Amino acid sequence: MNSIKVKHYISYSAVYAPAVFLFAPAAGIVPGIYAKYFYIELTTIASVVLLVRLFDAVSDPLIGALSDRALLRYGTRKPWVVGGGVLMVFCAWFLFSPPDDVTVPYLLFWYVSFYLTWTIFDISHAAWGAEISADYSERAMVFSWRTFFLKISNISFYGLPFLPLFSSSTYTPETLQVAAVIGAVLMLATLAPLVLIAPSGTHRATQSTESFSAFLESVVNNKPLIMLVTAYALSGFGLGMWFALHFIFFDAYLQFGDHVALVFLSGSIAGVFSIPFWNGLIRKTSKSTAWAISTGLFAVMALAHSLFVPGTPVAIAIVVVMGVYASFTCLIIAVQSMLGDIVDYGTLKFGRARAGGYYAFNTLITKGSGGLGIALALAITGYFGFVPSADTFSAEAVFGIKLAFSIAPAILSFAAIPIILHSPITEQRQRIIQRRIAILQSREAGKSVSGYCSE
């Protein structure tokens, strides 16, 4: 097992907090803000989101390949993480601070720009995390720390409206502007220890270039990878639908008003405190078992939302949302660390480490399914006549938002569970993979020395 110290975990993971502090509102709050305060129709926003995610589908593989090449050249992914983080701050300001007469092209341009910079940052940072340690449990710990800072970031953002700076504890355009400033300050503060302290990790790539067809072959013939992204696509589609409407559902439909931030804040706190539980469950069972259990938990909690009506006690909503956020915590830890194990499997089978490429492919599937989920959820809700700024809602409008926010996400999550449980890479098999990679590396090193001596 590698000798990774707490300072290494923290210096690597801390920068994820400001990144998520900016990404969370972009993914879940911005659509509702633009609809409620700038009067852009939900169906129009759905089209914008779909276009953004289609652009992601093109950019993700390219970013992954470029990140891998940078690793080969410089021996670290730090420049890509730093560059992506700084550019993300710049784009967030314009996305979070639109003019009063904001136009749809403005929203589209800055949404695309923001997601591109997030992609540069996120793919490089995630692939780097898989390279910090090859140990099954220690790799899970790396992503647990990453998830911890993600949840701390969520707590910070959802607690933002409670600051005395604001006259109301609901989310407004002013809240987003302040979030952009705070995110910029935190990003700059965490980049320094990331550069100076965080370990660069190890990589096993042996070639400087490869064809797209070779990479595609390594994806198509990697059964564990295909199973993981299939399950993740199903559950991610449902999660995308849920997150697309969670602000609109609680703020506009349930009319929680100032209590909305409290609901989300409570969920984020539950996510933080669930990390030790999920880590313990992974050690006692496996990553796939923990992921399957968390997916079932989300499905049940999602269905519970279909019973909510205006007047539902806030306390009940808080309990259900806490379950959702706890399940989401396990999904992040399990999937990201499982993907690191799959990178090792691909290294053994195809003779090349493709962490950036595989994480980019997973990100493509995640964004694609999540983006389609967001677009579909907004489109369904708009089709059935739900208008966030309205005071009352018809039976059709209520059915539409519950179908998109509750019922469909639950069905998709239940469908993912059997695939998750059949994941082939267990802790024992991962250790075997590591031993075989070490043997092959020793043989290659011996051949290189022999060849050099013969010259």
N, C-alpha and C positions, 0 to 999 in steps of 0.2 A: 504494500500500500504506500502511496506517495505521502511525503511529509508536508502536507498542506496545513498551514497555520491559519488561525482565525483572521489575522490581518490580511491574508491573501484572499480568503472568502469575501471579506468586507470590501477591500479595495477593488476587487473585480465586480462585485454585485451592486455596490452603492450607486453607481452611475445609472443603474436601471431605474432607480426611484424617480429622478427628474424626467427621464424619458417617458415613463409610464404616466407621470403626473401630467404630461402634455398629451399623451396618446389617448388616455381614458376619456377625457372630454371630447376629443376629436371623434372618437368612435361612437360614444354613447350619448353625449349631450348636445353637440353642435347641430345635428339634424333637428332636434326639438327646438333649440334656440332660434334657428333660422326660420322654422315654421311658425313659431309662436310670436316672435318679436319683429321679424322682418317679412312675414306674411308670404313666404314662398310655399307653394302647395306641396303636400307630402309626396304626391306622385312625381313632381318635378325633382324633388330631393332624391327620391328613389332612383331616378334616371341618372342623376349626378353620381350617386354612390356606385351604381352599376358601372358607369364609365371609368370611375377611379379604380375599381377592382379589376376591370379588364386591362387597364394600363399596368396594374400590379402584376397581372399574369404574364405580361411581356418582360417587365423589368426584373422580377425576382430571380429567374435563372441566370440572367446576365450579371446581376449583383453578386450572386453566389459564386459564379465562375471567376469574376474579377477579385473577389475576396480571397479565394483559394490561390490565385496567382500572386496576389500581394503577400500572402503568407509564405509562398515559396521564395519570393524575392527578398523579403525583409525579415522573415522568421517570426513575425508577429502580426496580429490583426488590429493592433492598437490604433494605427493611423486611420483605419476605416471607421472604427468606433468613435474616435474623436471627431473626425470630419462629419460623420453622420449626425452626431449629437449637436454640434455647433450649428449646422444647417437646419436642423429640426427646430431649434429655438427661433431662428429667423423666420421660418415659414409659419410657425405657430402664431406669432404676433399678428400677421396679416389675416390668418384664418379666424383667430379669436377676436379680432378688432375690426369688423367690417364697417364700411361707411353706412350711414342711415339709408341711403338709396342703393344698397347693395344689389348687384345684378347676378344672374345665374352664371354667366361666364367668370365673374370674379370668384364665386364659390367654387366652381369647377377647377380653375387654375390653381388656387391656393390649396385646395383639397388634394389635387394630384401632386403638387410640390411637397406638401407635408408628408404624404404617404411614401413618396420616393425617398425622402431623407430618413424616415422611420425604417424603411426597408434596408437602407445602407447600414444603419446602426444596428437594427435588431438581428439580422442574419449574421453579421460579423460577430456580434456579441454572443449569440447563442452557440455558433460553431466554436468559438473560442472557449466557451464553458465546457464543451465536450472534450476539448483537448487538454484541459488542466489536469484531469485525472482519468485513468483507464479503469480504475476499480469500480465494480458494480455499485456498491453502497456509497463510496466516496463521491462518485459522479452524481448520485441522487442528492447528496449533501450540497454539492456545488449549486445545483438548480433549486434546492430548498432555500439556500441563502438568497439566490436571485429572486425567488418567489416571495420571500420575506420582505425584501425591499419593494417589490411590486405592490404588496399589500399595504406596507407602510405608506407608499405613495398614494394608494387609493384612499386610505384613511385621511391623509392630509388634504386631498382634493375634496372629498365629500364633507370634511369638516370645515372647509374654507368659508362657506356662507355664514358660519357661526361667528366669524371674526367681527369685532366691533366696527370694522370698516364699512360694513353694509347695514342698510336699514331693514333688510329682510333676509331671512335664511333660505330663500328659494334661489334657484339658479337664474341668473340674468346675464345679459351681455357684459355688464360690469364685472361679474364674477369671472368670466372667461378672460377678460383683459388682465385682471390681477393674477390669474393663474399663469398667464404667459410670462409675466414678469418674474414670479416666484420660480417657475420652471427654469428660466434662464439663469437666475442666480444659483440655484442648486446644481444645475448642469456644470457650470464653471467651477463650482466648489468641489465636485466629485471627480472631475477629469484629471486633476493633478495627482491624487493618490492612485488612480487607475494607471496612469503612465509610469509613475515612479515605483510603485509597490507590487501591483498585480503581476503574477507570473505569466509569461507569454505562452506557457504550455508546450506540448510536444506535438509534432506531426510526422506522418510516415509517408508523405508523398514522395514519389521517386521520379516524376516527370514534370517538366515545366509547362507543357501544353498537352491538350488532348482534343479529339474531335467531338462534336456534339453527338454524333452517332454512338461513340464509345460511352459517353456519359449516359445517353438514353438507354443503351443496352444494360448498363450497370443498375439502372433504376427498374426497368421492366423485369429483369431476371433476379431482382432482390425481393424474394417473397416476404420477409419480415417488414420491409419498407412499404410494400404495396398494402399489406394488411393494416399497418399502422395508419397510413394516410387515408385508407378507405374508412376505417372506423372514425378517424379524426374528422373526415369530411362530413360524415353523417351527424356526429355530435356537434361539430363546428357550425353546420348549417342551422341547427336548432338554437345554439348559443347566439349566433348572429341575429336570429329573429328576436330572441329574448332581449338582447342588449339594444337592438334598434328601437324598441318600444318601451324599455323600462322607465325612462324618464316621462314619456308621454302617458303611460298607463297610470303611474302613481300621481303625477302632477295634474294632468288634464282630466282623466277618467275618474279616478278615486278622489281627486281634489284634495290631496293631502297638503298642498301648499307648502308652508314652512316646514312641514314634517318630512318632506321628500329627502332632504339632505340627511336627516337623522336615520331614515330607513337605510340609505346606502352606506352611511358611516358605520352603522351597526353591522351590516353585512361584511364590510371590509375588516372590521375588528374580529369578527368570527373567522374570517379567512386566515388572519395571522395566527390566532390561537389554535387553528386546526392543523397547522404545519407539523407540530410534534406528533400528533395522532397519525397523520398520513405517513410520516417517516417510519413510525413504529410499525404500522401495518405493512409497509413495503418490506421492512426487514423480516417480519414474521411470515409473510406470504410471498408476494411478488409485486412488481410494478403494475403488471397487467391486472392482477386481482384488485389492487387498490383503485386503479382507474375504473374498472367495471363497477365497483361498488359506488364510487363517486358519481358515475354517470347515471346509475339507477336513482341515487339521491336527487340529482338534478331533475330527472324526469318526474319524480313524485312531487317535488316542490313546484315544478312548472305547472303540473295539472292542478295543484292547489289554487293557483291564481284564477282559474276559471270560476271558482266559487266566490271570488271577491266582487263586491258591489259598493257603490258609494255609501259611506257610513260604516264600512268595515273598520274595526278598531286598528289603530296604527300598530299596536303591540303584536297583533296576529301577523300583519304584513312584515314586521321586523323579523319575527321568528322564521318565516318562510324564506325571506331574502337572505338571512344568515345561512340557511341550508344551501341556497344557490351558490353563495360566495365560497362556502366551505368546499363544495364539490368542484368549483372552478379552480380552487387552489391545488387540489390533488391532480386535476387534469394537467396543469402546467408542469408540476414536478415530474409526474410519471412520463408524460409524452416527451418532454425535452430530454430527460435522462435516458429513456428508451431509445430515442433517436441516436444518442451518442453510442449506445451499444450496437445499433444497426450500422453506424459508420464503421465500427470495428469489424463487423461481419462482412461488410463490403470490401474493406481493406484486405481481409483474408481471402475472400472469394475472387476479387478482381485485381488484386495486387496494387491498389492505389487508394489512398485516403481521400475522400471527397466530402469532408465535413461541411464546407461552405455550400457545395452543390446540393447535398442531401437536405441540409437545413433550409436552403432556398426552395427546394422542391416542396418540402413540407410547408413552408411559409406560403408558397403559391397556392397549395391546396387549401390551407387554412384561410387565407384571404379570399380565395375564390369562393369557397363554400360559405364562409362568414359574410362576404360581400353580397353574394346571391341571397343569403338569408336576410340580411338587412334590407336589400332592395325589395325582395318579395314581401317581407313583413310590412314595409311602408306602403307598397303598392296595394296589398290586400286591405290594409286599414283605410287607405284613401279610396279604394274601389267601393267599399261598403259605406262610404260617406262619413267617416270619422274626421272631424275638424277640431284640432287641439284648442283653438281659441273659442270654441262654442261653449255655451253655458249648460246645454242639455244635449242628450244623445239619443238617437232612435234605437230601436231594438236591433235593426240591421247593423248599425254602427258598432254597437256593443258586441254583437256576435263576431264582427270582423276583427276587432282588436283582440278578443279572447282567442279566436282561432289562430291568429298570427303570433300572439304573445304567449299562449299557454298550451293549447292542444297540439299544434303542429310540432313545436320543439320537443314535447314529451314523446311523441310517436317516433321522431327521428332518433332521440337518445336511446329509447328502448331497442331500436333496430341495430344500434351500434354495439350493444353489450356482447352478443355472441361472438362477433369478430374480435373484440378486445380480448376475450377470454382465451382465444386460440393463438395468442401471440407466442411464437416458438422460442424466443430467446429468454431463458431463465437465468438466474444467477450462476448456476452450475455451468450452463452452456457458454455463458459469457466468459467465465474463467478459462474454459477450454479454448475459446477463440483467442484469448490473450496469450495463452501459452504457445499456441500454434503460430501466432504472429511473431512472437519472440524467437521461436526456432527458425522461422523463415528469414527474419532479419539477421540472425547470427550466421546463417548460411550465406546470405548475400554479402555480409561484411567479410566473411572468409574468402569468398570468391574475389572480392575487390582487392583484398590484401595479396592473394595469390597471383592475381593478374598483374598487380603493380610490381611484385618481386620478380616475376618472370621477365619483365621488361628490363 
